[in-house]
Amino acid sequence: MSVRKFFSCQSGGVLLLFSLLFPVLLLAGGCTLDYLRALDARSALQSSADAAALAAAKDPNIPSDKMALFANNYVNQNLAHANLVTNHETSVRKDGNTVEVQVSSKVDTSFMRIFGWNSLDIQAVSRALPASSFYERITFVVDGSLSMAIGATREDQDAMVRISNCAIACHYKDSGFSASYQQARSQKIQMRIDVVREGLRNVVTRMRDAIKQEGPVEFSIIFFGNELNEYLPPTTSFAQVLQAIDQLELPKSQDYLGTNMHKTVAQIADSIHSGSGNAPDDRKSIIVLVTDGIENDTTGTVKKNDTIKNWRATGDFVYNSPNAFDIQSPASDLCDPLKRGSHDIYVELLEYLVPTGGFISTKSAGKFAFIGTTLNDLSEKRLRACSGDSRFRRASTPADIVDSLIKIGDAITANHPAYLTN
């Protein structure tokens, strides 16, 4: 065949053309796959950055020097199943209430490396703000019975015994008995109610410093014993709340010698509305129950059968004595009315302190023994069911009580919603 005929021949032209274009098509397809992998990896980075920014914005109690570690841990959790991203860097910047999280990484290439691109840089940036339009009412429901007047530590109880021969300062000046409560105050003996006061002050102070505005959060304080008393009506003023907490004392009334949690919870469920949280007049209700967990039906009178109105015995767990009032753990359905009303419930169980000295009658000794062997643990089980494990705390020592209340307050603050501003 002549040279002219060879070049003019078209047989096998498609095969020749395909052979020439195939490497180009293969590289183009490979580069496209590299690019799509990078897009998938960037999507995973963006989701992780969004989650970290929202979490950090929701919790204003995170210290500035711990913010990067917090965000990085969140990113790690969200990228745990993203095989395309093996190494990444996380940085955090906070401007006012806005939290910015930036996550950067590299995706190794397979085909682009032929052209010298061994990896592709990817980056995701997310910004989030706490929702300032979320409104809630936090009600501290505090056990006001006189078991809260026990010395907070062994040393405090010993000091109480020295002045009144009783570890519990359960008598006021006008009660007809020795003024043990006033005596404990004059001797600066720390009682359990003082520890609760310190814990509540810490909770409100930390919320004030975190939220930095009045209006979204409304506070109220309720004491309960045989009866319920609204100690502090609802207010959005941090100053008013802190002033009320500083003046917190056990009620001077025989209505608080006993403890009726069943009646208290029912009254709260009937009187406090839990709304959507989208408006000041439709606040989400948060109940923080602070109690030593023991109910008793005494009214403090000499009448043996004079028991609290609406007392509901739980049956199997009542301690009966011919000369002593009944005691029991809360009922298993105690918080059902609050749950039906969509209240968020947090519980701080102060482990009941059994007196370590002073005069203890035979009937009281039997009562205290029953509390220690049976009711303390049973009360924990019942109250834990009230709130759920994540919102339940049990504490005994003053330091643990204050720390547990702070953790409850921080958990409430961290649960505030946030939104992305990207």
Sequence and secondary structure as in RCSB ss.txt:
>XXXX:A:sequence
MSVRKFFSCQSGGVLLLFSLLFPVLLLAGGCTLDYLRALDARSALQSSADAAALAAAKDPNIPSDKMALFANNYV
NQNLAHANLVTNHETSVRKDGNTVEVQVSSKVDTSFMRIFGWNSLDIQAVSRALPASSFYERITFVVDGSLSMAI
GATREDQDAMVRISNCAIACHYKDSGFSASYQQARSQKIQMRIDVVREGLRNVVTRMRDAIKQEGPVEFSIIFFG
NELNEYLPPTTSFAQVLQAIDQLELPKSQDYLGTNMHKTVAQIADSIHSGSGNAPDDRKSIIVLVTDGIENDTTG
TVKKNDTIKNWRATGDFVYNSPNAFDIQSPASDLCDPLKRGSHDIYVELLEYLVPTGGFISTKSAGKFAFIGTTL
NDLSEKRLRACSGDSRFRRASTPADIVDSLIKIGDAITANHPAYLTN
>XXXX:A:secstr
  HHHHHH  TTHHHHHHHHHHHHHHHHHHHHHHHHHHHHHHHHHHHHHHHHHHHHHH TTS HHHHHHHHHHHH
HHHTTT TT   EEEEEEEETTEEEEEEEEEEE SSGGGGT  EEEEEEEEEEEE TT  EEEEEEEE SGGGGB
BSSHHHHHHHHHHHSBSB    GGGTS  HHHHHHHTT  BHHHHHHHHHHHHHHHHHHHH SSSSEEEEEEEES
SSEEEEEEEE  HHHHHHHHHT     SGGGSSB HHHHHHHHHHH     SSSTTS EEEEEEEE   EE   S
SS TT   TT    STT EEETTEEEEE   TTTTHHHHHTT EEEEEEE      SB   HHHHHHHHHIIIII
HHHHHHHHHHHH GGGEEEE SHHHHHHHHHHHHHHHHHTS EEE  
